Amino acid sequence: MPILIFPAKSPKIEICQNVEICVAGLRKEFAQLKVYTSPQYKFEAFSTPTNTLRNRYKDVVCLDSSRVVLNLNVPPDSDYIHANNIKLEGLDRSYIATQGPL
């Protein structure tokens, strides 16, 4: 009579365990990213009481160093929009990234 030998762990169980480990690692990394703010960047315009009402997402900051400043017939206290200029290394173009409307 032939003897059947089964592996100690089936490939399916091993794959599932690896996926669980990876997902747990991704969740941990994502949680760390949610609370991370680089100390070198300022976002004072984003944080003013008037402008906080204009921010759809309170946890996505608008950096002072690259923010888009409205300057076409607007009073100085109304020059804020939650948008930043983005320049990608190696490309001639620049982009504006902004949040969706409220």
C-alpha positions as CSV (number, residue, x, y, z in Angstrom):
1,M,0.0,0.0,0.0
2,P,1.4,3.4,-1.0
3,I,2.1,5.9,1.8
4,L,0.9,9.4,1.2
5,I,3.2,12.2,2.5
6,F,1.7,15.6,3.1
7,P,3.8,18.7,3.6
8,A,3.7,20.0,7.2
9,K,2.2,23.2,5.8
10,S,0.1,23.4,2.7
11,P,1.1,26.1,0.2
12,K,-2.4,27.6,0.6
13,I,-2.0,28.0,4.3
14,E,1.5,29.4,3.9
15,I,0.4,31.9,1.3
16,C,-2.5,33.1,3.5
17,Q,-0.2,33.5,6.5
18,N,2.2,35.6,4.3
19,V,-0.6,37.8,3.1
20,E,-1.8,38.4,6.6
21,I,1.7,39.4,7.7
22,C,2.0,41.8,4.7
23,V,-1.4,43.3,5.3
24,A,-0.6,43.8,9.0
25,G,2.6,45.5,8.0
26,L,0.9,47.8,5.5
27,R,-1.7,48.7,8.1
28,K,1.0,49.6,10.6
29,E,2.9,51.7,8.0
30,F,-0.3,53.5,6.9
31,A,-1.1,54.4,10.5
32,Q,2.3,55.8,10.9
33,L,2.0,57.9,7.7
34,K,-1.4,59.3,8.8
35,V,0.2,61.0,11.9
36,Y,3.5,62.0,10.2
37,T,4.2,65.6,9.6
38,S,7.7,66.7,8.6
39,P,8.9,69.4,10.9
40,Q,10.7,71.3,8.1
41,Y,7.5,72.4,6.4
42,K,5.1,75.2,7.6
43,F,1.4,75.4,6.9
44,E,0.4,78.5,8.7
45,A,-2.1,79.7,6.0
46,F,-3.8,76.3,6.1
47,S,-4.1,76.6,9.9
48,T,-5.7,80.1,10.3
49,P,-9.2,80.1,11.7
50,T,-10.7,81.6,8.5
51,N,-8.9,79.2,6.2
52,T,-9.7,76.1,8.2
53,L,-13.3,76.5,7.1
54,R,-12.1,76.4,3.5
55,N,-10.3,73.1,3.9
56,R,-12.3,70.0,2.9
57,Y,-9.8,67.6,4.4
58,K,-8.4,68.7,7.7
59,D,-5.6,66.1,7.7
60,V,-4.2,67.0,4.2
61,V,-2.2,70.2,4.8
62,C,-1.5,72.9,2.3
63,L,2.2,73.9,2.5
64,D,3.1,77.6,2.7
65,S,6.3,77.0,0.6
66,S,4.4,75.9,-2.5
67,R,0.8,77.0,-2.0
68,V,-1.1,78.7,-4.8
69,V,-1.8,82.3,-3.8
70,L,-4.9,83.9,-5.4
71,N,-4.0,87.4,-6.6
72,L,-6.6,88.4,-9.2
73,N,-8.9,91.0,-7.6
74,V,-9.0,89.4,-4.2
75,P,-8.5,91.1,-0.8
76,P,-5.3,90.0,1.0
77,D,-7.2,88.0,3.5
78,S,-9.0,86.1,0.8
79,D,-6.0,84.9,-1.2
80,Y,-6.2,81.3,0.2
81,I,-7.1,78.2,-1.8
82,H,-6.1,74.7,-0.7
83,A,-3.8,74.1,-3.6
84,N,0.0,73.6,-4.1
85,N,2.3,73.9,-7.0
86,I,4.0,70.6,-7.8
87,K,7.2,70.3,-9.8
88,L,8.5,66.8,-10.6
89,E,12.2,66.3,-10.9
90,G,13.3,65.7,-14.5
91,L,10.1,67.2,-16.0
92,D,9.7,70.7,-17.5
93,R,6.0,70.9,-16.5
94,S,4.6,71.8,-13.2
95,Y,1.2,71.0,-11.8
96,I,-1.3,72.3,-9.3
97,A,-2.7,69.8,-6.9
98,T,-5.9,70.8,-5.1
99,Q,-8.7,69.3,-3.0
100,G,-12.2,68.9,-4.4
101,P,-14.9,71.5,-3.7
102,L,-16.7,71.6,-0.4
